[in-house]
């Protein structure tokens, strides 16, 4: 993983994008030694979106379970003959 001071990003943008897009590197941007952001590939961004979607789905299902609104699959199969 590469680290770049945020202040030097304008001068290093082409090189940083090359590392991220072609090499799959992740680049941490630092401001006065503090990590403030990260440049990641679109592939990594898509994976992050999938993980967030799964997390949201899990939270929604848990909420339905707690409210007693979730019907077990076996019950649905019995009711509709599947």
Residue pairs with C-beta under 8 A, 6 or more apart in sequence:
1 25
1 26
1 27
1 28
2 16
2 19
2 25
2 26
2 27
2 28
3 27
3 28
3 29
3 30
4 12
4 16
4 27
4 28
4 29
4 30
5 29
5 30
5 31
6 29
6 30
6 31
6 36
6 37
7 31
9 16
9 29
16 27
16 39
17 39
19 25
19 27
20 26
20 27
20 39
20 40
20 41
21 41
21 42
24 41
24 43
24 44
26 38
26 39
26 40
26 41
26 44
27 38
27 39
28 35
28 37
28 38
29 35
29 36
29 37
29 38
29 39
30 36
40 48
61 70
64 70
76 82
